[in-house]
């Protein structure tokens, strides 16, 4: 749950700062996560900004609202102060501070695809 939510925060920050970006893949496992983007060039210049912004949200230790929308069909969502309600069927931690310290790393799996790996600091 910690890594799942960290990846969601990172993805939302990237989408806010770069509204025309396209996510083309993602994977979350117990010890790491990745998000793939269609991106010409390198994402290296934005990594530290995204990492610092995500860590500031994590460190704020704010409550994470996780609930179901009203209406039919009901949809599960989560919300924190920085973001509007975001649809997600997964389970989430109760507070952002439970994530801990994260690190981001760039991987280039192929032409016009950039990958952000998300790790907990102790696993980096």
ChimeraX commands (.cxc) that place a marker at each C-alpha (Angstrom):
marker #1 position 0.00,0.00,0.00 radius 0.5
marker #1 position 2.87,2.40,0.80 radius 0.5
marker #1 position 4.54,1.99,-2.57 radius 0.5
marker #1 position 1.19,2.01,-4.40 radius 0.5
marker #1 position 0.33,5.39,-2.92 radius 0.5
marker #1 position 3.84,6.78,-3.48 radius 0.5
marker #1 position 3.52,5.86,-7.16 radius 0.5
marker #1 position 0.12,7.55,-7.34 radius 0.5
marker #1 position 1.52,10.76,-5.84 radius 0.5
marker #1 position 4.45,10.74,-8.27 radius 0.5
marker #1 position 2.15,10.09,-11.25 radius 0.5
marker #1 position -0.24,12.87,-10.27 radius 0.5
marker #1 position 2.62,15.36,-9.81 radius 0.5
marker #1 position 4.03,14.51,-13.24 radius 0.5
marker #1 position 0.57,14.89,-14.81 radius 0.5
marker #1 position 0.02,18.25,-13.07 radius 0.5
marker #1 position 3.37,19.66,-14.17 radius 0.5
marker #1 position 3.23,18.17,-17.68 radius 0.5
marker #1 position -0.44,18.01,-18.71 radius 0.5
marker #1 position 0.31,16.64,-22.20 radius 0.5
marker #1 position 2.31,13.65,-20.97 radius 0.5
marker #1 position 1.02,10.15,-21.68 radius 0.5
marker #1 position 1.45,7.30,-19.20 radius 0.5
marker #1 position 2.01,4.14,-21.22 radius 0.5
marker #1 position 2.61,1.61,-18.47 radius 0.5
marker #1 position 3.14,0.96,-14.78 radius 0.5
marker #1 position 3.96,-1.83,-12.38 radius 0.5
marker #1 position 3.97,-1.99,-8.58 radius 0.5
marker #1 position 5.58,-4.79,-6.60 radius 0.5
marker #1 position 6.40,-5.15,-2.93 radius 0.5
marker #1 position 9.80,-3.43,-3.10 radius 0.5
marker #1 position 9.67,-1.17,-6.16 radius 0.5
marker #1 position 7.37,0.52,-8.62 radius 0.5
marker #1 position 7.70,2.00,-12.07 radius 0.5
marker #1 position 5.76,4.34,-14.29 radius 0.5
marker #1 position 6.44,4.50,-18.04 radius 0.5
marker #1 position 5.82,7.63,-20.09 radius 0.5
marker #1 position 5.84,8.42,-23.80 radius 0.5
marker #1 position 8.51,11.12,-23.66 radius 0.5
marker #1 position 10.97,12.45,-26.23 radius 0.5
marker #1 position 14.25,13.10,-24.48 radius 0.5
marker #1 position 15.31,12.38,-20.92 radius 0.5
marker #1 position 13.22,12.80,-17.78 radius 0.5
marker #1 position 16.41,13.23,-15.71 radius 0.5
marker #1 position 16.04,17.03,-15.45 radius 0.5
marker #1 position 12.63,16.75,-13.74 radius 0.5
marker #1 position 13.37,13.85,-11.36 radius 0.5
marker #1 position 14.66,15.87,-8.42 radius 0.5
marker #1 position 11.75,18.32,-8.59 radius 0.5
marker #1 position 9.18,15.51,-8.71 radius 0.5
marker #1 position 10.97,13.62,-5.93 radius 0.5
marker #1 position 11.15,16.72,-3.71 radius 0.5
marker #1 position 7.51,17.63,-4.36 radius 0.5
marker #1 position 6.36,14.08,-3.62 radius 0.5
marker #1 position 8.47,13.93,-0.46 radius 0.5
marker #1 position 7.00,17.23,0.77 radius 0.5
marker #1 position 3.50,15.77,0.40 radius 0.5
marker #1 position 4.59,12.58,2.15 radius 0.5
marker #1 position 6.25,14.51,4.98 radius 0.5
marker #1 position 3.12,16.62,5.53 radius 0.5
marker #1 position 1.61,13.49,7.14 radius 0.5
marker #1 position -1.87,14.51,6.13 radius 0.5
marker #1 position -4.86,12.19,6.17 radius 0.5
marker #1 position -5.74,10.37,2.97 radius 0.5
marker #1 position -9.45,10.30,2.29 radius 0.5
marker #1 position -10.44,7.02,0.66 radius 0.5
marker #1 position -14.13,6.55,-0.03 radius 0.5
marker #1 position -16.77,5.72,-2.61 radius 0.5
marker #1 position -18.43,8.28,-4.85 radius 0.5
marker #1 position -22.14,8.92,-4.66 radius 0.5
marker #1 position -24.31,7.76,-7.50 radius 0.5
marker #1 position -24.38,4.72,-9.66 radius 0.5
marker #1 position -22.03,3.09,-10.20 radius 0.5
marker #1 position -20.09,3.87,-7.06 radius 0.5
marker #1 position -16.41,4.45,-7.73 radius 0.5
marker #1 position -13.62,4.25,-5.16 radius 0.5
marker #1 position -11.42,7.35,-4.95 radius 0.5
marker #1 position -8.73,8.93,-2.81 radius 0.5
marker #1 position -8.03,12.57,-2.03 radius 0.5
marker #1 position -5.39,14.69,-0.31 radius 0.5
marker #1 position -5.08,18.47,-0.09 radius 0.5
marker #1 position -2.87,18.87,-3.18 radius 0.5
marker #1 position -5.09,16.88,-5.54 radius 0.5
marker #1 position -8.75,16.64,-6.46 radius 0.5
marker #1 position -10.46,13.28,-6.00 radius 0.5
marker #1 position -8.68,10.59,-8.01 radius 0.5
marker #1 position -10.32,7.32,-8.98 radius 0.5
marker #1 position -8.51,4.21,-7.78 radius 0.5
marker #1 position -9.86,0.82,-6.80 radius 0.5
marker #1 position -6.83,-0.06,-4.66 radius 0.5
marker #1 position -6.43,0.14,-0.92 radius 0.5
marker #1 position -4.57,3.06,0.61 radius 0.5
marker #1 position -2.72,3.94,3.77 radius 0.5
marker #1 position -4.37,6.33,6.24 radius 0.5
marker #1 position -1.75,9.14,6.25 radius 0.5
marker #1 position 0.85,10.28,3.75 radius 0.5
marker #1 position 3.64,10.06,6.35 radius 0.5
marker #1 position 3.31,6.27,6.45 radius 0.5
marker #1 position 5.04,6.09,3.06 radius 0.5
marker #1 position 8.48,7.05,4.37 radius 0.5
marker #1 position 11.35,8.41,2.30 radius 0.5
marker #1 position 11.35,7.69,-1.44 radius 0.5
marker #1 position 13.80,8.02,-4.29 radius 0.5
marker #1 position 13.23,8.24,-8.03 radius 0.5
marker #1 position 15.52,6.86,-10.73 radius 0.5
marker #1 position 15.42,7.23,-14.50 radius 0.5
marker #1 position 15.51,4.19,-16.77 radius 0.5
marker #1 position 15.32,4.36,-20.56 radius 0.5
marker #1 position 13.71,1.12,-21.80 radius 0.5
marker #1 position 13.50,2.21,-25.45 radius 0.5
marker #1 position 13.04,4.96,-27.98 radius 0.5
marker #1 position 10.62,7.68,-26.80 radius 0.5
marker #1 position 9.83,5.76,-23.58 radius 0.5
marker #1 position 11.08,6.99,-20.23 radius 0.5
marker #1 position 10.65,5.06,-16.99 radius 0.5
marker #1 position 10.57,6.40,-13.44 radius 0.5
marker #1 position 11.46,3.81,-10.84 radius 0.5
marker #1 position 10.21,4.53,-7.32 radius 0.5
marker #1 position 12.04,3.03,-4.37 radius 0.5
marker #1 position 11.98,3.38,-0.64 radius 0.5
marker #1 position 15.21,5.06,0.41 radius 0.5
marker #1 position 16.40,1.99,2.33 radius 0.5
marker #1 position 16.13,-0.11,-0.87 radius 0.5
marker #1 position 17.80,2.41,-3.18 radius 0.5
marker link #1:1,2 radius 0.2
marker link #1:2,3 radius 0.2
marker link #1:3,4 radius 0.2
marker link #1:4,5 radius 0.2
marker link #1:5,6 radius 0.2
marker link #1:6,7 radius 0.2
marker link #1:7,8 radius 0.2
marker link #1:8,9 radius 0.2
marker link #1:9,10 radius 0.2
marker link #1:10,11 radius 0.2
marker link #1:11,12 radius 0.2
marker link #1:12,13 radius 0.2
marker link #1:13,14 radius 0.2
marker link #1:14,15 radius 0.2
marker link #1:15,16 radius 0.2
marker link #1:16,17 radius 0.2
marker link #1:17,18 radius 0.2
marker link #1:18,19 radius 0.2
marker link #1:19,20 radius 0.2
marker link #1:20,21 radius 0.2
marker link #1:21,22 radius 0.2
marker link #1:22,23 radius 0.2
marker link #1:23,24 radius 0.2
marker link #1:24,25 radius 0.2
marker link #1:25,26 radius 0.2
marker link #1:26,27 radius 0.2
marker link #1:27,28 radius 0.2
marker link #1:28,29 radius 0.2
marker link #1:29,30 radius 0.2
marker link #1:30,31 radius 0.2
marker link #1:31,32 radius 0.2
marker link #1:32,33 radius 0.2
marker link #1:33,34 radius 0.2
marker link #1:34,35 radius 0.2
marker link #1:35,36 radius 0.2
marker link #1:36,37 radius 0.2
marker link #1:37,38 radius 0.2
marker link #1:38,39 radius 0.2
marker link #1:39,40 radius 0.2
marker link #1:40,41 radius 0.2
marker link #1:41,42 radius 0.2
marker link #1:42,43 radius 0.2
marker link #1:43,44 radius 0.2
marker link #1:44,45 radius 0.2
marker link #1:45,46 radius 0.2
marker link #1:46,47 radius 0.2
marker link #1:47,48 radius 0.2
marker link #1:48,49 radius 0.2
marker link #1:49,50 radius 0.2
marker link #1:50,51 radius 0.2
marker link #1:51,52 radius 0.2
marker link #1:52,53 radius 0.2
marker link #1:53,54 radius 0.2
marker link #1:54,55 radius 0.2
marker link #1:55,56 radius 0.2
marker link #1:56,57 radius 0.2
marker link #1:57,58 radius 0.2
marker link #1:58,59 radius 0.2
marker link #1:59,60 radius 0.2
marker link #1:60,61 radius 0.2
marker link #1:61,62 radius 0.2
marker link #1:62,63 radius 0.2
marker link #1:63,64 radius 0.2
marker link #1:64,65 radius 0.2
marker link #1:65,66 radius 0.2
marker link #1:66,67 radius 0.2
marker link #1:67,68 radius 0.2
marker link #1:68,69 radius 0.2
marker link #1:69,70 radius 0.2
marker link #1:70,71 radius 0.2
marker link #1:71,72 radius 0.2
marker link #1:72,73 radius 0.2
marker link #1:73,74 radius 0.2
marker link #1:74,75 radius 0.2
marker link #1:75,76 radius 0.2
marker link #1:76,77 radius 0.2
marker link #1:77,78 radius 0.2
marker link #1:78,79 radius 0.2
marker link #1:79,80 radius 0.2
marker link #1:80,81 radius 0.2
marker link #1:81,82 radius 0.2
marker link #1:82,83 radius 0.2
marker link #1:83,84 radius 0.2
marker link #1:84,85 radius 0.2
marker link #1:85,86 radius 0.2
marker link #1:86,87 radius 0.2
marker link #1:87,88 radius 0.2
marker link #1:88,89 radius 0.2
marker link #1:89,90 radius 0.2
marker link #1:90,91 radius 0.2
marker link #1:91,92 radius 0.2
marker link #1:92,93 radius 0.2
marker link #1:93,94 radius 0.2
marker link #1:94,95 radius 0.2
marker link #1:95,96 radius 0.2
marker link #1:96,97 radius 0.2
marker link #1:97,98 radius 0.2
marker link #1:98,99 radius 0.2
marker link #1:99,100 radius 0.2
marker link #1:100,101 radius 0.2
marker link #1:101,102 radius 0.2
marker link #1:102,103 radius 0.2
marker link #1:103,104 radius 0.2
marker link #1:104,105 radius 0.2
marker link #1:105,106 radius 0.2
marker link #1:106,107 radius 0.2
marker link #1:107,108 radius 0.2
marker link #1:108,109 radius 0.2
marker link #1:109,110 radius 0.2
marker link #1:110,111 radius 0.2
marker link #1:111,112 radius 0.2
marker link #1:112,113 radius 0.2
marker link #1:113,114 radius 0.2
marker link #1:114,115 radius 0.2
marker link #1:115,116 radius 0.2
marker link #1:116,117 radius 0.2
marker link #1:117,118 radius 0.2
marker link #1:118,119 radius 0.2
marker link #1:119,120 radius 0.2
marker link #1:120,121 radius 0.2
marker link #1:121,122 radius 0.2
marker link #1:122,123 radius 0.2
marker link #1:123,124 radius 0.2
view
